[in-house]
Amino acid sequence: MDKIKQRAERLVVSCVMSEPSSLHEIMGSVTHDMFEDAVCGTIFKSVVSLYSSQQVINLITVYQELKKSTSIYAKKAMEESSAIYSEFDYTEKQNLHSALVLLMAENIRHEHIDLSEKIMELSSSPSYDPKEVLDILQKHIAENKFKSLLNKGDYSNEELLKRLDEKIVEALMSDGVSGIRTGYRRFDYITSGMQPTNLIIVAARPAMGKTQFALGIMKTASINNDKKGLFVSCEMDEVQVMKRIIAMQGDIPGYSIKKGQLSNQESERYRVAKAQISKSNIKIIAGSFTITEILSIIYKMKYSEGLDYVVIDYIQKISAPGAQNRTNEVGEVSRRLKDIANELKIPIVALAQLSRAVEHRTDKKPVLSDLRESGDIEQDADIVAFLYRQGYYMSPEERENNTTADDGYVVIAKHRDGDLEDIYLKFDSDIPAWKNPNDKSISEYEPQPSNSLSPNKDFDEEAKSFWYEND
């Protein structure tokens, strides 16, 4: 073992024994298995055990904790603990941060050596499978245990306040919408647009219009505002997704495109929409994915092409190998998506299916409990928005003769950083697409009037009529 690394390890252990307050800094960066010196690792593990159980940490308590240890190195650790405790003076202990950096760097180096040796072995094998090697690399990138430690920021209060000032100015200059605009005006006003690090869950029953809502976001963000967006479809192929986007962009009924029977006006709008989409920053991928594969795709695009936001359709279709059951699997997927949103500072919109519980209620408006069968989605999400259409529960005959058949709502049921609201929209079932009910006269980000909907209350006809005004 390198003498410098050995001394760094002993310095870390000495500090946590003699100055327990240093554990606050170390606990998030170091684990006992990072120590190459097994004695140091055993002592460190005992100190962490004392810390976790809120016991006093000193040479005596560490010695007593080591006596209870089942490690084969416990006896030697007991013999050396006193020497390590007093090995460094006050001046040397000021180098704790440098010792931590060295300890982490050495662990990363050994991890990379092991990885390269494994890849060399697989690549030299007569049964070489390139997909197996790529899977190993993807998993390493997505699940690397040191990644979060290396990416952690250490900001002073002054730096954080400066960043807050910048955000306030940015919000002021953008009419209160500092994030990426979705095109759904009231939704943008309430959320300030899609914010970096946000995991936004859009959930509904099948065929309620989740995909169309998400593609409406991409239409505004990428085609109209030139943001780089990735659409991951786990349900449709790429051409099907593109057909829906071009129908929305050109305001063309989907059945006209499907049958290849476009009127002269629709043909012109189709031509214009094609030109707009071809110049846009939309990227579509489709297939069956594990969460590791999706994370790898996101990383690759972020660092090779740039990436402003991601849309995933839909979260329950993503697998997480190794999960104990389906609930844990979906929970693992949502947790990993939130982690990558935090790490890459991008918003991620993930669509989700609701449980059948909503179908058995008289009031079919979704509530947060309808997500509970889907693991930890509710806990991980910054925003949970439900889609609800009255016409969804009507028979074809009822829809044809009912003026409210196209009424729809985006129910913001959870908002970590803002208000809850039931937002009224229109659903054009011919295209299909979600639309703002009035695109003419209402100021885009004007506060909603006093007759607006209250969060999670019955839908209000007066509020709905407000959005119809001058339509």
N, C-alpha and C positions, 0 to 999 in steps of 0.2 A: 504493500500500500504506500502511495506517495506520502512523504512526510508532511508536506504542506497541507494536503487534504486531511491527514490524520489530526494535525494540529487544529485545523478549522473545525473538525467534528468535536474534538475535546473542548474547544472554546465555546461552542454552542451549548454543549451539555453543562459546562461549568456555569455559564450564564443563567440557564434555567434553574439550576439548583441554588445558586447564591443570590440571584435577582429574579424571583418568580414573576415580577411584573413584565419581564421581557417575553414571557410566554404569550402575552396578548399579541405581540408582533409575530412570533414564531409559529403559533398554532395554525395559522392559515397557510403556512408555506412549507412546513416540515412534518414528515411522519417518521416513525421509528425505523421503517424499512428502507429509508434513504441513507442510513448510516452504513458505510462499508465495514467499520469497526463494530463488531457485534456487541462488544461490551458497552460502547457508547449508545448503541441502539436500544439495548436492554434498559440502561439507566433512563434514557429519554422516555421510553414507554412507561416506566414506573412514575416519572414526574407527571406525565400527561394523565395517568390514572388518578393521581392525587388531585390534580387540577380539576379534572372532570367531576370528582366527588366533593369538590370544594373544601379540601383539607389543607392544612398548613403545609407549606413546602420548605423544608430545610434538610440538612444533612441527616438528621436522625430519622425523620419521617420517610425520606427516600430509602434509607438503609432498611427500615422496617418493611417498606413496600417490596423491596427486592427479596426479602426473606420469604415473602408469600409467592414470589414469581416461580413459575414452573420452567422457565427458560434454562437451557443447559449452560448458559453464560451468567446466570444469576450469581453464583458463588464468586466468580472472578469479578463481576461488577461490584459486589459488596466490598471486595478487597480494594478495588481501585477507586471507588466513589470519593473517598476522602481526599486522595491525591488530586483527582480531577477538579474537585470542588475548590481547592486552594491553589491550583496550578497557575492561574493568571491574575495579574494585578489589575487595578482599576483602569489604567491607561490601555492595556491590551483588550479589555472588555469593550472599549469604545469601537473596536473593529468587528463587532458582532454582525453588522449588516454585510460587510465584505465576506465574512465567513459563511453567511447564509447564501449569498450569491454564488460562491465557490461550490458549496455543497449541492445547490440546485444544478449548476452548470455541469458538474461531474456526473450527476445522475442522468441528465439529458444526454450527455456524451455516451455513457454506457448503454443507454436505451437505443441510441442511433446505431451504435456498433452492433448490438444484438439484432436490430432490425435489418441492417445491411447484410449480416451473415446469414440470416434466415432467407432473405431474397436471393442471395448468391447461391445458396443451397438449392432452392426451388428452381432457379433459372438454369442450373447446371444439370438438373434431373432429366432423364430420358422422357419422363412423363410430364414435362413442363406444360403448365396451363397458365397462359397469360392472365386470364380472369382471376385465378387464385392469387397471383401476385398483386394485381390491381386492388382486389378486395382487401388484402392485408394493408396496403398503403392507404386506402381510403379509411379503413378502420383506425389506423394510427393517427391520421390527420384529425378525424372526427372525435376520437376518444382519448387523445393524449392528455394524460393527467397533469402535465406541467403547463399546458396551454393557458389555463385560467390564471395560473400564478404569474406567468410572464406578461400577461396582458392587463394585470391589475394596475389601475392608476393610483398614484399616491399624491393627492392634490392638497395644497394648503387651503385654508378658508378663503384667502384672498383670490386664489385661482378659481375656486368654485363660485365665488360671488361675481367674478368677472365673467364667467361663463353664463351665469344667470342674467347678468346685464345684457349680454349679447342676445340671449333668447328673448328677452323682453323687447328689445329694439327690433329684432327680427319679426316678432309677432305684431308689433305696432305697424311695421312697414308692409305687412302682408294682410291687413284687415283682420287680424286675429287668427289667421290660418297659417301657422308657421310650419306645419308639416306638409306632407304630400296630399294634394287635393284628390278627393275621390269622385267629385262631380255631383254627389248627392249633397245639395247645398246645406240643408239643415244639419245633416250628419257632420259635415265639415265644421260648421259653426260650433256645435257642441263639443267636438273632439279636438278642434284646431287642426284637423287633418291627421293623416297617419304619421305618428311621431316615431323617431328613431328609438329602437329597443322595444317597441310595443309588440306584443302578441295579441292580435285581434281575432277573436273567434266569431264567425258568422254561422249560426246554426239554424236549422229548420228541418221539417219533415221532407222526405223525398219528393221531388218534383215541385217544391214550393218556389223555386227560382234562385237557389243559392249560387249556382254557376253563373247565371245571368247577372246577378248582383256583383259578383267578383269581376266578371268581364267588363261590367260597366265602370268599375274602378280602374281597370287597366286602360280602357278607352280614354278616360280623362287623364290619367297619370302619364301614360306612355305615348299615346297618339297625339293628344292635344297639348301636353306639357313636357314631352321629351324626356321623361324619367325612364331609367333603365329598369325594366321589370321582368321577372321570371315567373312564368305560369307553369306549375307542375300539376299535370292531370293524371290521376290514378284511375280514372273512370272512362274517359274518351280518348280517342287517338288525336294526333296533332291536327289532321285535316278537319275533323269534327269541331275542334275548338276554334280553328281559323274561320270556319263557316259561320259560327256564332258571332265571332268578333266582327266580321265584315258585314253581317246582317245588322248588327247594332250600329256600326260606324256609318253605314249607308242608309240606315232606317229602311231596310228592305225586309219584307216578310220572309221568315225562314223557309216556308213551304215553296216560295217562288224560286229560291236558290236550289232547294232540294230537287224540284222538278225540272229545273233548267228553263223555266218559263218566265222570263223577266220582260216587263213592259219596256218601252223605250226610255221612260223616265228612270225606271229601276236599273236598266242597263247603264245609263250614264252615272247614276249614283254608285253603282257597283264599280265602275271604272275609276271614279274619283277615290272611293274608299280603298281600293287596291293600291293606288299610288300613295295614299297617306299611310297605310299600314306598312308598305314595303320600306318606307323611310323611317319608320318608328323604331323604338328601342324595345319592342316586345320580343321575348324569346319564349318558345313553347316547347316543353318536353312532356312525353307521355309514356306510361308503362306501369309496371308493378315495381314498387320500390321498398327497400328497407329504410329505416330512418338514417342509418349510416350512409347509404348511397345518396340520399337526398342532401344530407349535410355536406358530403363531398362535392356534389354538383354546385351547391350554393357557394362553398369556399372557392372552387375553381373559377366560377363566374365573377365573384367579387374581386378576386386578385388578378384575373387576367383581362377582364373586359370592363369591370366596374358594375355595380349593382345597387339600385336605390331601394328596391322593395321586392318581396316575394309573395306569391299567392299559391296556396296549396289546396287542391280539390281531390279528395277530402281526407281529413285526419285519421278517420277510422280505417281507411284503406291502406295505411302505412303499417308495415310490420316492424316489430322490434325483437329480433331473435334473442332468446334467453330469458324473456319475461315469464313469470310464473303462471300468469293467467291473462285473459283478454283485458280485464280491467287494468291490471298493472302495465300491460303492453301499451294501451292507449295513453295511460298516464306517463309512461316513459317517453313516448313520442312528443307529447305536449311539453314536457319538461325540457327535452333537448331542443325543441324549437324555440322556447323562451330563452334558453342559454345562448343559442347562436344569434338571436335577435339582439341580445345584450352585448355579445362579443363584437359583432360586426356593425353595430349601431344602425340597424335597418329595421323597418317595420315588417312583420310577417303577418299576412292574413291567411288564416287556416279555416276552411269550411268544415262543418261537422254535422252529422246526422243527430236528430233528437230521438229519444226513446219513444216507444209506442204509447207511453202513459198519457200523452196529450190527447190521443184519439179517444180515450175512454172518459174524458171530462166533458161536461156541458159547455164550459168556457174553454175553448181550445187555444186560447192565447198562451204561448210558451212561457214558462217560468224557469228559474235557475235549477230547480230540482229535476227538471227534465234532462239535465246534463249529467246527473250524478252517476248514471250507469257507465259513464265514459271516463272513468278514472279521475285524474286531477286537473282536467281541463279548466274547470271553473277557478281553481286555485291559481293556476299558472297564468291565466289570461289577464291582460290589462283591461281589455274591453270584451264584453260578451254582448253580441247583438243577435236578436232573433228576428227572423223574417216571418211575417204572418199575412196571409191573403184571405179575405172573406170568401172570394170565389172558389178557392181551393176545396171548400167543403160543400159546394153547391153542385147539383146535378147539371148536365149540359143544358137542359131546358131552363133551369133557374138562372144560369149564367147569361143566357141569351136575353132574358127579359128583366134582369135586375140591374139597376143603375150603379149598385155598389160592387158589382162582380169584379171590377178592375181595381178596387181599393186595396191598398196594401200598407203595411207598417214595418218599420225597422224599430224593434223594441230594444233600446239600450238598457239591459238589465244589470250590467256591471260596468263600472267606469272607475278605474283606480284613481284617476286624476281629474274628475269632473262630474257633471250632472248626469242624471238618468232622464230619459225621455222616450216617448213613443212618437216616432217621426212618421208622418203621413207621406206616402208615395203613391204613384200610379203604376200598375203593371200592364204593359202592352203585351198581350198574349199572342199576337200575330208575329211579332219579330222573333222571339219574345225579349222584353227588356223592362227593367225598372226605370222609371222616369220621375223627375221632379214634377209635381202637379201644375206648376206655373213657372214658365221660363221667361215671362215677359216683364212684369212690373214690380215684382217684389225684390227689394235689395237683398243680395245674396246672403249676407251675414248679419242681417238685422235681427235683434232679439225677438223671440216669439212673443206674441201679445198675451194679455192676461187670460184669454179664453183658450190657451193652449192646453195640450194634454198633460195631465199629471203623470209622473212615473208610475208604471204598473197599475194604472187605473183603467176603467172601461174606456173604449174609444169614444171620442166626443165629436158629434156631427158638426157642432159650431166651429171647432178647431179645423175640421176638415174643410168646411166651407171657406174659411179664411184663405186657404191655399188655392182654392178654386178662383178666387177673386180675379177678375180681368183675364181669365184663361181663354 
